[in-house]
Amino acid sequence: MDSIFSILGWALLAVALTGTGYALLAAVLVSRFMRAAPKVPLQAPAVTILKPLHQSEPDLARNLETFFTQDYPGAVQIVFGVHDQADPAIAVVRALQAKYPQADTNLVVDTALYGANGKVSNLINMLPSAKHDTLVLSDSDIAVGPRWLSQVAAALGRPDVGVVTCLYTGEPARDGHRLWSGLAAMGTSYSFLPNAVLGTTLGLAAPCFGSTIALTRQTLDEVGGFAAFADQLADDYEIGRAVRARGYTLAIPALGVSHTAAENTLAGLFRHELRWTRTIRLVNPAGHAGSIVTHGFIFALMGAAMLGFSPAGLAVLALALAARLFLKSRIDGLFGTYAGPLWLMPVRDLLSFVVFIASLFGETVHWRGSHFAVEPSGAMSQV
Protein backbone atom coordinates (compact mmCIF):
# COMPACT_ATOMS: atom_id res chain seq x y z
CA MET A 1 0.00 0.00 0.00
CA ASP A 2 2.83 2.39 0.83
CA SER A 3 4.35 1.83 -2.60
CA ILE A 4 1.04 2.65 -4.28
CA PHE A 5 0.77 5.90 -2.33
CA SER A 6 4.37 6.70 -3.17
CA ILE A 7 3.87 6.14 -6.91
CA LEU A 8 0.67 8.14 -6.91
CA GLY A 9 2.30 10.91 -4.88
CA TRP A 10 5.19 11.26 -7.32
CA ALA A 11 2.75 11.20 -10.26
CA LEU A 12 0.74 14.03 -8.70
CA LEU A 13 3.92 16.03 -8.11
CA ALA A 14 4.81 15.58 -11.78
CA VAL A 15 1.42 17.00 -12.77
CA ALA A 16 1.97 19.81 -10.26
CA LEU A 17 5.29 20.71 -11.85
CA THR A 18 3.55 20.88 -15.22
CA GLY A 19 0.98 23.20 -13.70
CA THR A 20 3.74 25.31 -12.17
CA GLY A 21 5.38 25.70 -15.56
CA TYR A 22 1.99 26.60 -16.99
CA ALA A 23 1.54 29.39 -14.42
CA LEU A 24 5.00 30.83 -15.09
CA LEU A 25 4.47 30.71 -18.85
CA ALA A 26 1.12 32.46 -18.41
CA ALA A 27 2.83 35.23 -16.41
CA VAL A 28 5.34 35.77 -19.21
CA LEU A 29 2.66 35.80 -21.92
CA VAL A 30 0.42 38.18 -19.98
CA SER A 31 3.34 40.60 -19.71
CA ARG A 32 4.03 40.31 -23.43
CA PHE A 33 0.34 40.79 -24.28
CA MET A 34 0.05 44.02 -22.28
CA ARG A 35 3.28 45.44 -23.77
CA ALA A 36 1.65 45.66 -27.19
CA ALA A 37 1.33 49.30 -28.19
CA PRO A 38 -2.31 50.50 -28.27
CA LYS A 39 -3.48 51.15 -31.80
CA VAL A 40 -4.63 54.62 -32.74
CA PRO A 41 -7.70 54.50 -34.99
CA LEU A 42 -7.15 55.89 -38.47
CA GLN A 43 -10.78 56.87 -38.39
CA ALA A 44 -13.50 56.95 -35.77
CA PRO A 45 -16.64 55.34 -37.20
CA ALA A 46 -19.98 56.15 -35.66
CA VAL A 47 -20.73 53.47 -33.07
CA THR A 48 -23.83 52.08 -31.39
CA ILE A 49 -23.19 50.44 -28.01
CA LEU A 50 -25.79 47.82 -27.07
CA LYS A 51 -26.29 47.27 -23.32
CA PRO A 52 -28.83 44.53 -22.48
CA LEU A 53 -29.94 44.85 -18.85
CA HIS A 54 -31.67 42.56 -16.36
CA GLN A 55 -32.55 43.82 -12.87
CA SER A 56 -30.51 46.27 -10.81
CA GLU A 57 -27.17 44.56 -10.30
CA PRO A 58 -24.56 45.73 -7.77
CA ASP A 59 -22.56 48.72 -9.03
CA LEU A 60 -24.79 48.97 -12.11
CA ALA A 61 -24.84 52.79 -12.15
CA ARG A 62 -21.05 53.01 -11.80
CA ASN A 63 -20.49 50.44 -14.54
CA LEU A 64 -22.91 52.02 -17.00
CA GLU A 65 -21.55 55.51 -16.40
CA THR A 66 -18.14 54.48 -17.79
CA PHE A 67 -19.79 54.15 -21.21
CA PHE A 68 -21.05 57.75 -21.02
CA THR A 69 -17.54 59.11 -20.44
CA GLN A 70 -15.64 57.66 -23.38
CA ASP A 71 -12.80 59.68 -24.93
CA TYR A 72 -13.89 58.96 -28.51
CA PRO A 73 -13.89 61.47 -31.38
CA GLY A 74 -16.70 59.84 -33.35
CA ALA A 75 -20.46 59.72 -32.83
CA VAL A 76 -21.61 57.34 -30.11
CA GLN A 77 -25.10 56.06 -29.43
CA ILE A 78 -25.94 53.88 -26.41
CA VAL A 79 -29.00 51.64 -26.57
CA PHE A 80 -30.22 50.02 -23.36
CA GLY A 81 -32.74 47.21 -23.33
CA VAL A 82 -34.94 45.48 -20.77
CA HIS A 83 -37.81 42.99 -20.99
CA ASP A 84 -40.01 44.36 -18.22
CA GLN A 85 -41.42 47.85 -17.66
CA ALA A 86 -41.00 47.23 -13.91
CA ASP A 87 -37.30 46.35 -14.20
CA PRO A 88 -35.40 48.45 -11.61
CA ALA A 89 -32.54 48.92 -14.11
CA ILE A 90 -34.77 51.46 -15.88
CA ALA A 91 -34.42 53.91 -13.00
CA VAL A 92 -30.63 53.62 -13.21
CA VAL A 93 -30.70 54.39 -16.93
CA ARG A 94 -33.07 57.34 -16.48
CA ALA A 95 -30.79 58.84 -13.82
CA LEU A 96 -27.77 58.59 -16.12
CA GLN A 97 -29.72 60.09 -19.02
CA ALA A 98 -30.57 63.05 -16.79
CA LYS A 99 -26.95 63.40 -15.69
CA TYR A 100 -25.65 63.29 -19.30
CA PRO A 101 -28.41 64.97 -21.35
CA GLN A 102 -26.03 65.51 -24.26
CA ALA A 103 -25.49 61.77 -24.71
CA ASP A 104 -27.32 60.02 -27.56
CA THR A 105 -29.18 57.24 -25.73
CA ASN A 106 -32.26 55.05 -26.18
CA LEU A 107 -34.09 52.74 -23.80
CA VAL A 108 -35.99 49.82 -25.34
CA VAL A 109 -38.59 47.98 -23.26
CA ASP A 110 -39.90 44.90 -25.07
CA THR A 111 -41.24 41.63 -23.66
CA ALA A 112 -40.77 39.62 -26.86
CA LEU A 113 -38.76 36.39 -26.53
CA TYR A 114 -37.26 34.45 -29.42
CA GLY A 115 -35.51 31.58 -27.65
CA ALA A 116 -34.19 30.28 -24.35
CA ASN A 117 -31.50 32.97 -24.05
CA GLY A 118 -33.19 36.05 -22.64
CA LYS A 119 -30.18 38.31 -23.24
CA VAL A 120 -30.13 37.52 -26.96
CA SER A 121 -33.88 38.16 -27.19
CA ASN A 122 -33.19 41.52 -25.59
CA LEU A 123 -30.54 42.27 -28.23
CA ILE A 124 -32.96 41.34 -31.02
CA ASN A 125 -35.46 43.82 -29.60
CA MET A 126 -32.81 46.54 -29.27
CA LEU A 127 -31.23 46.26 -32.72
CA PRO A 128 -33.90 48.24 -34.67
CA SER A 129 -33.05 51.27 -32.51
CA ALA A 130 -29.35 51.17 -33.45
CA LYS A 131 -28.49 54.10 -35.70
CA HIS A 132 -24.97 53.12 -36.72
CA ASP A 133 -23.40 50.22 -38.60
CA THR A 134 -20.56 49.61 -36.13
CA LEU A 135 -22.05 47.70 -33.20
CA VAL A 136 -20.43 47.06 -29.82
CA LEU A 137 -22.13 44.71 -27.36
CA SER A 138 -21.19 44.75 -23.69
CA ASP A 139 -22.69 43.01 -20.67
CA SER A 140 -24.28 45.04 -17.90
CA ASP A 141 -21.68 44.09 -15.26
CA ILE A 142 -18.74 45.55 -17.20
CA ALA A 143 -16.88 48.81 -16.53
CA VAL A 144 -14.44 50.25 -19.06
CA GLY A 145 -11.69 52.85 -19.22
CA PRO A 146 -12.07 56.12 -21.16
CA ARG A 147 -9.99 54.87 -24.14
CA TRP A 148 -11.80 51.53 -24.44
CA LEU A 149 -13.93 52.45 -27.44
CA SER A 150 -11.03 54.05 -29.33
CA GLN A 151 -8.90 50.91 -28.97
CA VAL A 152 -11.78 48.61 -29.89
CA ALA A 153 -12.60 50.66 -32.98
CA ALA A 154 -8.94 50.66 -34.00
CA ALA A 155 -8.78 46.88 -33.74
CA LEU A 156 -11.99 46.43 -35.73
CA GLY A 157 -10.63 48.68 -38.48
CA ARG A 158 -7.65 46.42 -39.18
CA PRO A 159 -7.71 44.35 -42.38
CA ASP A 160 -9.57 41.03 -42.19
CA VAL A 161 -10.77 41.60 -38.60
CA GLY A 162 -14.43 40.69 -38.27
CA VAL A 163 -14.94 40.75 -34.51
CA VAL A 164 -13.18 42.32 -31.53
CA THR A 165 -13.40 41.19 -27.93
CA CYS A 166 -11.70 42.20 -24.68
CA LEU A 167 -10.17 40.40 -21.74
CA TYR A 168 -11.55 41.28 -18.35
CA THR A 169 -10.45 41.25 -14.74
CA GLY A 170 -12.65 40.65 -11.71
CA GLU A 171 -13.60 43.34 -9.22
CA PRO A 172 -15.59 42.62 -6.05
CA ALA A 173 -18.89 44.48 -5.87
CA ARG A 174 -18.65 47.46 -3.55
CA ASP A 175 -21.84 46.50 -1.74
CA GLY A 176 -21.42 42.73 -2.13
CA HIS A 177 -20.24 40.08 0.31
CA ARG A 178 -16.55 40.72 0.80
CA LEU A 179 -15.45 37.07 0.86
CA TRP A 180 -17.66 35.50 -1.80
CA SER A 181 -17.48 38.38 -4.29
CA GLY A 182 -13.73 38.57 -3.66
CA LEU A 183 -13.26 34.87 -4.39
CA ALA A 184 -15.34 35.23 -7.55
CA ALA A 185 -13.26 38.20 -8.70
CA MET A 186 -10.04 36.29 -7.98
CA GLY A 187 -11.23 33.43 -10.15
CA THR A 188 -11.75 35.86 -13.02
CA SER A 189 -8.45 37.72 -12.62
CA TYR A 190 -6.08 34.93 -11.67
CA SER A 191 -7.50 31.87 -13.43
CA PHE A 192 -9.71 32.87 -16.34
CA LEU A 193 -7.62 35.81 -17.59
CA PRO A 194 -4.19 34.10 -17.73
CA ASN A 195 -5.76 30.99 -19.24
CA ALA A 196 -7.37 33.12 -21.94
CA VAL A 197 -4.11 34.94 -22.72
CA LEU A 198 -2.15 31.70 -22.92
CA GLY A 199 -4.77 29.97 -25.05
CA THR A 200 -5.05 32.80 -27.56
CA THR A 201 -1.30 33.48 -27.72
CA LEU A 202 -0.47 29.83 -28.41
CA GLY A 203 -3.33 29.45 -30.88
CA LEU A 204 -5.13 26.94 -28.66
CA ALA A 205 -8.30 29.01 -28.38
CA ALA A 206 -10.12 31.88 -30.03
CA PRO A 207 -12.60 33.03 -27.39
CA CYS A 208 -15.13 35.79 -27.65
CA PHE A 209 -16.36 37.39 -24.43
CA GLY A 210 -19.54 39.23 -23.49
CA SER A 211 -17.38 41.96 -21.96
CA THR A 212 -16.97 43.35 -25.48
CA ILE A 213 -18.13 42.11 -28.87
CA ALA A 214 -17.56 44.61 -31.67
CA LEU A 215 -18.58 43.91 -35.25
CA THR A 216 -20.29 45.61 -38.15
CA ARG A 217 -23.95 45.24 -38.99
CA GLN A 218 -22.93 43.57 -42.27
CA THR A 219 -20.92 40.91 -40.44
CA LEU A 220 -23.78 40.32 -38.03
CA ASP A 221 -26.12 39.81 -40.98
CA GLU A 222 -23.68 37.35 -42.54
CA VAL A 223 -23.81 35.09 -39.47
CA GLY A 224 -27.60 35.15 -39.32
CA GLY A 225 -28.17 38.08 -36.96
CA PHE A 226 -28.78 37.74 -33.26
CA ALA A 227 -31.63 35.32 -33.96
CA ALA A 228 -29.07 32.63 -34.86
CA PHE A 229 -27.95 32.59 -31.20
CA ALA A 230 -31.32 32.84 -29.45
CA ASP A 231 -31.00 29.33 -27.96
CA GLN A 232 -27.27 29.36 -27.26
CA LEU A 233 -26.08 29.51 -23.66
CA ALA A 234 -22.56 30.71 -24.59
CA ASP A 235 -23.89 33.26 -27.06
CA ASP A 236 -20.72 35.36 -26.93
CA TYR A 237 -18.48 32.40 -27.79
CA GLU A 238 -20.84 31.28 -30.56
CA ILE A 239 -20.94 34.74 -32.14
CA GLY A 240 -17.15 34.77 -32.29
CA ARG A 241 -17.03 31.25 -33.71
CA ALA A 242 -19.62 32.09 -36.37
CA VAL A 243 -17.69 35.19 -37.48
CA ARG A 244 -14.42 33.24 -37.67
CA ALA A 245 -16.18 30.56 -39.71
CA ARG A 246 -16.87 33.24 -42.34
CA GLY A 247 -13.11 33.71 -42.76
CA TYR A 248 -12.66 36.75 -40.55
CA THR A 249 -10.06 37.23 -37.82
CA LEU A 250 -10.83 37.81 -34.14
CA ALA A 251 -8.81 40.61 -32.50
CA ILE A 252 -8.13 41.23 -28.80
CA PRO A 253 -6.60 44.65 -28.08
CA ALA A 254 -4.05 45.06 -25.29
CA LEU A 255 -6.35 46.27 -22.55
CA GLY A 256 -8.57 44.87 -19.87
CA VAL A 257 -12.06 45.86 -18.81
CA SER A 258 -13.54 45.17 -15.39
CA HIS A 259 -16.23 42.63 -14.50
CA THR A 260 -18.15 43.16 -11.26
CA ALA A 261 -18.38 40.01 -9.15
CA ALA A 262 -21.62 40.26 -7.22
CA GLU A 263 -21.86 36.85 -5.55
CA ASN A 264 -23.21 37.13 -2.01
CA THR A 265 -23.32 33.45 -1.05
CA LEU A 266 -21.09 30.43 -1.49
CA ALA A 267 -23.96 28.62 -3.23
CA GLY A 268 -24.40 31.45 -5.72
CA LEU A 269 -20.68 31.58 -6.41
CA PHE A 270 -20.53 27.82 -6.92
CA ARG A 271 -23.57 27.75 -9.26
CA HIS A 272 -22.18 30.60 -11.36
CA GLU A 273 -18.75 29.03 -11.84
CA LEU A 274 -20.20 25.56 -12.35
CA ARG A 275 -22.46 26.90 -15.09
CA TRP A 276 -19.57 28.21 -17.15
CA THR A 277 -17.17 25.37 -16.44
CA ARG A 278 -19.79 22.79 -17.33
CA THR A 279 -20.68 24.75 -20.47
CA ILE A 280 -17.02 24.69 -21.52
CA ARG A 281 -16.96 20.93 -20.97
CA LEU A 282 -20.01 20.46 -23.18
CA VAL A 283 -19.01 22.75 -26.07
CA ASN A 284 -15.22 22.31 -25.89
CA PRO A 285 -14.40 19.00 -24.16
CA ALA A 286 -10.75 19.00 -25.24
CA GLY A 287 -10.13 22.45 -23.81
CA HIS A 288 -11.92 21.52 -20.60
CA ALA A 289 -9.84 18.37 -20.19
CA GLY A 290 -6.61 20.25 -20.87
CA SER A 291 -7.41 22.78 -18.16
CA ILE A 292 -6.59 20.15 -15.56
CA VAL A 293 -2.95 21.30 -15.66
CA THR A 294 -3.98 24.71 -14.33
CA HIS A 295 -4.57 23.18 -10.88
CA GLY A 296 -0.89 22.77 -10.10
CA PHE A 297 -1.07 23.90 -6.48
CA ILE A 298 -3.82 21.43 -5.58
CA PHE A 299 -1.99 18.53 -7.23
CA ALA A 300 1.15 19.55 -5.35
CA LEU A 301 -0.79 19.57 -2.09
CA MET A 302 -2.24 16.11 -2.72
CA GLY A 303 1.10 14.73 -3.87
CA ALA A 304 2.95 16.13 -0.87
CA ALA A 305 0.34 14.65 1.47
CA MET A 306 0.68 11.21 -0.08
CA LEU A 307 4.45 11.37 0.37
CA GLY A 308 4.06 12.33 4.01
CA PHE A 309 5.08 15.92 3.33
CA SER A 310 8.60 14.83 2.53
CA PRO A 311 11.21 17.50 1.67
CA ALA A 312 10.70 16.86 -2.05
CA GLY A 313 6.93 17.13 -1.70
CA LEU A 314 7.17 20.34 0.31
CA ALA A 315 9.59 21.81 -2.23
CA VAL A 316 7.18 21.19 -5.12
CA LEU A 317 4.30 22.53 -3.05
CA ALA A 318 6.23 25.72 -2.28
CA LEU A 319 7.22 26.12 -5.91
CA ALA A 320 3.64 25.67 -7.12
CA LEU A 321 2.34 28.23 -4.63
CA ALA A 322 5.11 30.69 -5.48
CA ALA A 323 4.26 30.41 -9.20
CA ARG A 324 0.61 31.19 -8.52
CA LEU A 325 1.47 34.17 -6.33
CA PHE A 326 3.90 35.47 -8.94
CA LEU A 327 1.21 35.21 -11.60
CA LYS A 328 -1.18 37.13 -9.36
CA SER A 329 1.34 39.92 -8.78
CA ARG A 330 2.01 40.27 -12.52
CA ILE A 331 -1.69 40.52 -13.35
CA ASP A 332 -2.32 43.04 -10.56
CA GLY A 333 0.55 45.20 -11.76
CA LEU A 334 -0.16 45.00 -15.49
CA PHE A 335 -3.93 45.44 -15.36
CA GLY A 336 -4.08 47.72 -12.34
CA THR A 337 -6.43 45.39 -10.54
CA TYR A 338 -6.70 43.85 -7.09
CA ALA A 339 -9.27 41.12 -6.71
CA GLY A 340 -8.16 39.73 -3.36
CA PRO A 341 -5.26 39.16 -0.95
CA LEU A 342 -2.38 36.71 -1.36
CA TRP A 343 -3.49 34.50 1.52
CA LEU A 344 -6.78 33.70 -0.24
CA MET A 345 -5.06 32.21 -3.30
CA PRO A 346 -4.88 28.65 -1.89
CA VAL A 347 -8.58 28.84 -1.00
CA ARG A 348 -9.37 30.18 -4.45
CA ASP A 349 -7.41 27.36 -6.11
CA LEU A 350 -9.15 24.74 -3.98
CA LEU A 351 -12.56 26.14 -4.96
CA SER A 352 -11.56 26.10 -8.65
CA PHE A 353 -10.56 22.45 -8.38
CA VAL A 354 -13.86 21.51 -6.70
CA VAL A 355 -15.79 23.30 -9.46
CA PHE A 356 -13.72 21.48 -12.10
CA ILE A 357 -14.49 18.07 -10.57
CA ALA A 358 -18.20 18.90 -10.24
CA SER A 359 -18.33 20.04 -13.86
CA LEU A 360 -17.41 16.53 -15.00
CA PHE A 361 -20.87 15.33 -14.04
CA GLY A 362 -24.28 16.46 -15.24
CA GLU A 363 -25.52 18.39 -18.24
CA THR A 364 -27.69 21.08 -16.69
CA VAL A 365 -26.86 24.61 -15.55
CA HIS A 366 -28.52 27.16 -13.28
CA TRP A 367 -29.04 30.61 -14.83
CA ARG A 368 -31.21 33.52 -13.73
CA GLY A 369 -33.26 31.38 -11.36
CA SER A 370 -33.96 28.54 -13.82
CA HIS A 371 -32.35 25.26 -14.80
CA PHE A 372 -31.39 24.56 -18.40
CA ALA A 373 -30.22 21.45 -20.19
CA VAL A 374 -27.24 22.15 -22.46
CA GLU A 375 -26.51 20.15 -25.59
CA PRO A 376 -22.99 19.59 -27.02
CA SER A 377 -23.84 22.20 -29.66
CA GLY A 378 -24.26 24.77 -26.88
CA ALA A 379 -28.03 24.99 -27.39
CA MET A 380 -30.06 25.09 -24.19
CA SER A 381 -33.62 24.34 -23.20
CA GLN A 382 -35.34 25.04 -19.90
CA VAL A 383 -35.80 22.05 -17.62
Secondary structure, DSSP 4 states (H G I P E B T S, - for coil): -HHHHHHHHHHHHHHHHHHHHHHHHHHHHHHHHHTSPPPPPSS---EEEEEE--S--TTHHHHHHHHHT---SS-EEEEEEES-TT-THHHHHHHHHHH-TTSEEEEEE-----SS-HHHHHHHHHGGG--SSEEEE--TTEE--TTHHHHHHHHHTSTTEEEEE-EEEEEE-TTS-HHHHHHHHHHIIIIIHHHHHHHHHTTS-----TT-EEEEHHHHHHTTTGGGGTTBTTHHHHHHHHHHHTTPEEE--S-EEEEEE---SHHHHHHHHHHHHHHHHHH-HHHHHHGGGG-HHHHHHHHHHHTTS-HHHHHHHHHHHHHHHHHHHHHHHHHT---S-GGGHHHHHHHHHHHHHHHTS-SEEEETTEEEEE-TTSBEEE-
